[in-house]
Amino acid sequence: MGFKRLSKIVFLLTIPGLVAVFAAKNASAVPSFARQTGLPCSACHTMFPELTPFGRQFKLEGYTFNKSGAKYPSVPPIAAMIQLSYTHTKQSVSPGDLPDNRWSLHALTSGNNVLDTPQQASLFYGGQIYGHWGALVQATYADDSGAPYMALDLSDIRYANNATLMGKNLIYGFTFNNAPSVEDVWNTTPAWGFPFASSNVAESPIVPIVAPLIFNLPAQVGGAGAYIYWDNLIYVETALYRTTLNGITAPFGGGNHPLDVYATGAIPYWRLAITHQSGANSYEIGTYGLSARAYANYPVTPDANNYTDVAFDAEYQHIISNQSFSVETTWVHENQDINGSVLQGLSNDAYGYLDTYKINADYYYRTAHYGQFGGTACYFTTTGSDNAALYAAPFDPSGNPDSKGEVLELDYMPPWHHYGPTGFGFSKFSLQYVIFNQFNGTSTGASAYNTLYLLAWFMF
């Protein structure tokens, strides 16, 4: 396919996507926040969506800070997003894995070059609702399930206020959301950890086919929680979740995007973090986790499985006027009591474990005339107990779920930020390369899953 023809296809497909967005990843940086606060995006983000200390404060206080001090926004805080991407994989992507709006550059003859236009399009309510109530609610069009769909994406509605405890400031709040850790303000947890975007058609660098349950719960559960943050030192949160299949939490589900996880009963989630800020430096160390009971093959499984995920995380940031450097790391351990899968013939063993570990470092430099640029280097690994039935082909025949590799990403934000009657808009361009040193138990041939990913990310 010639370049001119390809450019015409991209243009023609982009325009309807933009119209649909305005007429109607996940992101935490939305221009409606900038319009509400009157602040540039660099006040809340190093390179969106990674948060600065001020950005974390804004979120903890319920997305309610505004430049006018009013109790409610004069204009609804609506924003929109569209992502256009290109994926190249060493191993061909099966035509059956390419949903309706995927356009292969080789007409699916090789299947390893995929243009995704759009990969995702979203509409946001991002900002103050009334008084101390605020929200980040995202509705998304995508087709990563095998067919196009509209769904409620990661969403967080919260009430927050300030008080004094032992002579120190206390932020307290309540959150209603649809993913454990989506309410978190550190970029170490599953909902907001790096990478902030990745290919829909290639294997994910951080959440491969095998992953602890906490990575697979967004829009599968809904719940409510309470949190406190005392003296910029101690953060404590507890929450309870349940399935979005039915009942009071059903509105938090993914719409016509089918559930992959069917949890039964309440899922408790906890979060504890110790933080410190000194000049340009900020530090966080913490733990989080959950305990869940979920069906192996709902609704025909005779019993449910039990999962306990316990994680530890840490973050360091150094931010000066036009530069930032961040390091984030997290380790998640999952204990599995999966007798339900054994009874269904889906597992050889009733007990097992999974561990995931990730560490990434990024550096960004901002200029007035040339925009902002930088990049991230990440190492990731997943290890676990062998289980031939649970981790079937194309895994290692022994059922070894281990994977490890690196992610290298370059990001550029051009100086296209504009401020006028409609407020801020911005763009981000990313070049990402995923390297697998081991893939689901085998090192031989792991490089076949290496992925080159280009992303154009527009916010309005």
VOSE-150297 format. One record per residue (C-alpha): residue in three letters; y negated, x negated, z negated. Coordinates in steps of 0.001 Angstrom, whole numbers, padded with zeros to 6 digits, always signed. Each point is the difference from the previous one (the first is absolute). Layout:
BEGIN
ALAYXZ;...
//
This chain:
BEGIN
MET+000000+000000+000000;GLY-003373-001507+001016;PHE-002796-000678-002449;LYS-002343+002561+001577;ARG+002645+002707-000175;LEU+000814-000900-003589;SER-003698+000070-000959;LYS-000370+003444+001560;ILE+002986+001322-001976;VAL-001407-001400-003249;PHE-003394+001571+000699;LEU+001364+003409+000974;LEU+002267+000149-003025;THR-002634-001218-002412;ILE-002615+002622+000842;PRO+002197+003047-000801;GLY+001061-001710-003193;LEU-003611-000451-001088;VAL-000851+003587+000896;ALA+002968+001282-001994;VAL-000999-002045-003016;PHE-003577+001246-000025;ALA+000977+003573+000752;ALA+002564+000388-002568;LYS+007623-014953-006706;ASN-000751+000334-001067;ALA-003549-000747-000956;SER-002073-000077-003161;ALA-003207-001118+001715;VAL-001643+003082+001484;PRO-003603+000205+001277;SER-000686+003140-002030;PHE-000006-002223-003098;ALA-002715-002162+001585;ARG-002007+003064+000977;GLN+000282+001358-003554;THR-000938-003211-001791;GLY-002441-001465+002526;LEU+001764-003344-000409;PRO+001534-002228+002686;CYS+003792-000128+000166;SER-000101-003590-001342;ALA-001025+001404-003395;CYS+003426+001588-000441;HIS+002205-002092+002312;THR+000644-003610+000888;MET+001601+001000+003324;PHE+000840+003692-000101;PRO+002001+001416-001617;GLU+000292-002809-002602;LEU-002223+000863-002981;THR-002638-002049-001801;PRO-000720+000469-003750;PHE-002722+002527+000890;GLY+002402+001848+002298;ARG+002551+000227-002784;GLN-002678+001373-002341;PHE-001051+002587+002589;LYS+003574+001234+000364;LEU+000692+000027-003742;GLU-003100+002143-000509;GLY+001359+002599+002371;TYR-001791-000834+003281;THR-003065+001777-001440;PHE-002807-002586-000044;ASN-002720+001017+002436;LYS-003453-001251+000894;SER-001742+003296-000844;GLY+001619+000632-003387;ALA+000771+003588+001045;LYS+002920+001942-001442;TYR+001393+000755+003423;PRO-000389-001520+003465;SER-002673+001496+002228;VAL+002234-000648+003001;PRO+003808+000246-000239;PRO+001383-003554-000251;ILE+002103+000169+003150;ALA+001182-003047+001925;ALA+002450-000746+002790;MET+002207-002840+001158;ILE+001968-000988+003074;GLN+002414-002918+000467;LEU+001078-001363+003382;SER+002709-002646+000054;TYR+002254-002161+002139;THR+003383-001337-001135;HIS+002127-002729+001532;THR+003462-000608-001438;LYS+002536-002646+000950;GLN+002716+002647-000256;SER-000397+003028+002239;VAL-000973+003274-001589;SER+002389+002782+000955;PRO-001615+002717+002168;GLY+001386+002525-002473;ASP-002190-001568-002694;LEU-003183+000503+002007;PRO-001621+003384-000734;ASP-002037+002018+002439;ASN-003305-001862-000004;ARG+001443-003504+000314;TRP-000754-001653+003334;SER+002171-003020+000818;LEU-001644-002608+002195;HIS+003333-000490+001793;ALA+000865+003692+000359;LEU+002701-000500-002652;THR+001954-002339+002256;SER-000167-002677-002679;GLY-001349+002102-002845;ASN-001505-002963-001840;ASN-003653+000661+000924;VAL-001422+003194-001435;LEU-003554+001331+000226;ASP-000653+002610-002682;THR-003044+002170+000770;PRO-000653+001205-002568;GLN+002276-001513-002590;GLN-001753+002190-002531;ALA-003026+002281-000192;SER-001305+001301-003308;LEU-002623+002298-001451;PHE-001236-000697-003552;TYR-001771+001745-002824;GLY-001219-003074-001823;GLY-002544+000317-002798;GLN-001430+002222-002672;ILE+001106+003629-000290;TYR-002136+001183-002935;GLY-001217-001762-003107;HIS+002720-002333-001228;TRP+002544+001200+002587;GLY+000675-002014+003136;ALA+002730-000579+002539;LEU+001464-002059+002783;VAL+002101+002435+002042;GLN+001422-001061+003349;ALA+001538+002152+002736;THR+001739-002020+002698;TYR+001338+000428+003505;ALA+002799-002447+000817;ASP+003434-000077+001598;ASP+001995-002575-001943;SER+002663+002566-000860;GLY+001158+000374+003601;ALA-002356+002823+000955;PRO-003753+000597-000395;TYR-001058+001680-003233;MET-002990+000773-002213;ALA+000485-000718-003690;LEU-001772-000449-003278;ASP-000161-003757-000451;LEU-000697-002010-003152;SER-002316+002157-002114;ASP-001622-000305-003408;ILE-002116+002655-001746;ARG-001423-001009-003357;TYR-002330+000771-002878;ALA-001601-002953-001792;ASN-002595-000552-002709;ASN-001297-002621-002431;ALA+000112-000182-003779;THR-000289-002621-002750;LEU+002925-001363-001995;MET-000491-002659-002699;GLY-003471-000641+001376;LYS+001338-000734+003493;ASN-000132+002029+003209;LEU+003044+002137+000774;ILE+000690+001544+003389;TYR+002486+002848-000184;GLY+001312+002242+002700;PHE+002635+002293+001426;THR+001583-000381+003411;PHE+001924+002359+002265;ASN+001667-001885+002845;ASN+003066-000272+002233;ALA+001230-003585-000398;PRO+000603-002134-003090;SER-002636-002786+000094;VAL-002301+001682+002555;GLU-002468+000445-002871;ASP+000136-003717-000821;VAL-003046-002223+000504;TRP+001737-003355+000495;ASN+001397-001035+003385;THR+003366-001004-001406;THR+001842+003306-000279;PRO+002100+001700+002741;ALA-002658+002503+001097;TRP-002812-002505+000628;GLY+001709-003378+000331;PHE-000165-002268+003044;PRO+000599+000546+002866;PHE-002431+002886+000226;ALA+001328+000931+003444;SER+003120-000935+001949;SER+001924+001028+003087;ASN+001667+003412+000038;VAL+002724-001109+002409;ALA+001020-003369-001474;GLU+001634-000812-003306;SER-002521+000034-002836;PRO-000732-003436-001470;ILE-000257+001229-003589;VAL+002149+003128-000057;PRO+003073-000718+002135;ILE+002797+002535+000288;VAL+001066-000994-003523;ALA-002683+000443-002686;PRO-000376+001297-003569;LEU-000652+003723-000293;ILE-003664-000379-001003;PHE-000784-001202+003540;ASN+001455+003183+001516;LEU-001707+002719-002058;PRO-003418+000555+001694;ALA-000333+003717+000886;GLN+003567+000494-001239;VAL-001276+000775-003516;GLY-003106+001415-001615;GLY-001221-000239-003546;ALA-002693-000416-002615;GLY-000956-002824-002299;ALA-002570-001224-002509;TYR-001556-003434-000375;ILE-002415-001996-002130;TYR-001815-003270+000678;TRP-001541-001579-003088;ASP-002649-002721-000030;ASN+000971-001245+003490;LEU+003023-001440-001775;ILE+002884+002450-000447;TYR+001172+002609+002504;VAL+002717+002489-000980;GLU+001358+002864+002103;THR+002880+002448-000198;ALA+000986+002650+002542;LEU+002758+002468+000817;TYR+001207+000819+003509;ARG+002432+002438+001577;THR+001244+000718+003507;THR-002315+001611+002550;LEU+002938+001958+001401;ASN-001081+003087-001946;GLY-001970+001223-002999;ILE-003463-000932-001225;THR+000058-003446+001622;ALA+000875+001301+003494;PRO-003660-000227+001209;PHE+000162-003780-000537;GLY+002852-000336+002511;GLY-000182-001325+003526;GLY-000237+003371+001732;ASN+002420+000186+002912;HIS+000953-003644-000518;PRO+003512+000355-001480;LEU+000830-001337-003447;ASP+002140-003100-000202;VAL+000297-000060-003802;TYR+001117+003034-002002;ALA-000770-000640-003658;THR+001282+002304-002705;GLY-001796+000464-003313;ALA-003084-001842-001184;ILE-000740-003590+001001;PRO-001974-001879-002670;TYR-002301-002781+001229;TRP-001835-002551-002116;ARG-002637-002650+000548;LEU-001479-002669-002295;ALA-002484-002677+001068;ILE-002011-002656-001823;THR-003139-001086+001833;HIS-002870-002446-000392;GLN-003112-000779+001981;SER-002088-003167-000281;GLY-002790-000493+002476;ALA+001429-000121+003516;ASN+003585+000062-001288;SER+002145+002982-000942;TYR+003565+000044-001309;GLU+002721+002615-000489;ILE+003551-000143-001307;GLY+002077+003090-000551;THR+003164+002038+000253;TYR+000949+003350+001509;GLY+003123+001981+000701;LEU+001870+003288+000075;SER+003320+001654-000714;ALA+001342+002554+002466;ARG+003029+002100+000785;ALA+000449+000673+003712;TYR+002686+001445+002263;ALA+001871-002356+002289;ASN+000452+002547+002790;TYR-001736+003236-000994;PRO+001111+002748-000120;VAL+003716-000710+000450;THR+000403-002917-002431;PRO+001984+000926-003121;ASP-002216-002060-002292;ALA-003322-001801-000107;ASN-000687-003697-000422;ASN-002080-001626-002728;TYR-002592-002661+000817;THR-002157-002041-002387;ASP-002725-002151+001539;VAL-001866-002536-002149;ALA-002723-002186+001496;PHE-002407-002761-000987;ASP-003142-000900+001920;ALA-003031-002283-000084;GLU-003226-000412+001960;TYR-002756-002624+000144;GLN-003273+000368+001892;HIS-002904-002357+000579;ILE-002993+001654+001676;ILE-003383-001541+000778;SER-002811+001205+002233;ASN+001712-000336+003377;GLN+003520-001218-000806;SER+003056+001304-001810;PHE+003382-001369-000948;SER+002816+002105-001480;VAL+003593-000529-001078;GLU+002294+002955-000769;THR+003628+000034-001020;THR+002557+002555-001150;TRP+003698+000057-000901;VAL+002010+003237-000171;HIS+003477+000237-001543;GLU+002113+003121+000495;ASN+003116+000934-001960;GLN+002208+002442+001894;ASP+002506+002431-001510;ILE+001207+001492+003288;ASN+003203+001840-000829;GLY-001276+002899+002111;SER+000171-002247+003055;VAL+003521-001120-000980;LEU+001188+003616-000202;GLN-001493+000599+003435;GLY+001693-003076+001461;LEU-003351-001685+000567;SER+000449-002861-002449;ASN+002799-002343-001109;ASP-001401-000541-003478;ALA-001536+002285-002587;TYR-002445-002651-001214;GLY-002291-002414+001789;TYR-003459-001508+000097;LEU-002833-000920+002362;ASP-002835-002485-000498;THR-003084-000309+002167;TYR-002608-002716-000323;LYS-003227-000553+001877;ILE-002924-002405-000266;ASN-002976-000103+002334;ALA-003294-001860+000146;ASP-003043+000831+002109;TYR-003360-001542+000809;TYR-002962+001732+001686;TYR-003406-001233+001131;ARG-002870+002346+000844;THR-003013-000731+002231;ALA-002976+002170+000850;HIS+000178-000488+003780;TYR+003669-000622+000767;GLY+001734+002338-002412;GLN+002785-000751-002460;PHE+003188-001904+000678;GLY+002905-001556-001854;GLY+003682+000437-000550;THR+003001+000417-002269;ALA+003227-001928-000498;CYS+002869+001817-001720;TYR+003537-000835-001116;PHE+002473+002814-000733;THR+003625+000284-001050;THR+002519+002726-000829;THR+003299-000767-001750;GLY+002697+002240-001408;SER+003642+000612-000768;ASP+002485+000139+002901;ASN+001168+003455+001016;ALA+001730+000320+003375;ALA-000093+003811+000088;LEU-003603+000357-001172;TYR-001373-002761+002228;ALA+001966+000631+003169;ALA-000530-001426+003504;PRO-002216-001472+001324;PHE+000093-001741-003348;ASP+002212-002928-000927;PRO+003656+001229-000082;SER+000211-000887-003695;GLY-002811+002442-000733;ASN-002514-002655-001030;PRO-003496+001578-000056;ASP-001972-003257-000259;SER-003064-000539+002213;LYS-002844-002494-000158;GLY-002832-001256+002133;GLU-003723-000438+000476;VAL-002939+001994+001326;LEU-003001-001723+001577;GLU-003054+002122+000786;LEU-003458-000663+001439;ASP-002729+002630-000465;TYR-003411+000455+001560;MET-002668+002561-000844;PRO-002813-000082+002601;PRO-003620+000597-001070;TRP+000120+003538+001336;HIS-000691+001618-003365;HIS-002744+002491+000591;TYR-002070+002144-002290;GLY-001847+003048+001206;PRO+000093+003804-000311;THR+003811-000068-000065;GLY+000364-003053-002217;PHE+002388-002906+000283;GLY+002681-000683+002549;PHE+002048-003153+000373;SER+002896-001592+001828;LYS+002717-002522-000741;PHE+002212-001966+002368;SER+003194-001649-001224;LEU+002555-002374+001470;GLN+003189-000086-002068;TYR+003217-001962+000422;VAL+003086+000769-002090;ILE+002644-002707-000350;PHE+003477+000819-001322;ASN+001931-002990-001373;GLN+002759+002357-001183;PHE+000545+003603+000966;ASN+002269+002334-001972;GLY+002457-002664-001050;THR+000068-002335+002963;SER-002100-002952+001096;THR+001686-000272+003401;GLY-002011+002107+002403;ALA-002605+000967-002609;SER-002765-001253+002284;ALA+000879+002804+002438;TYR-001960+002289-002340;ASN-003153-002133+000126;THR-002956+002164+000970;LEU-003422-000524+001542;TYR-002367+002830-000888;LEU-003573+000628+001177;LEU-002103+002723-001618;ALA-003384+001549+000754;TRP-001139+002025-003033;PHE-003071+002239+000283;MET-001658+001895-002872;PHE-002769+002592+000398;
//
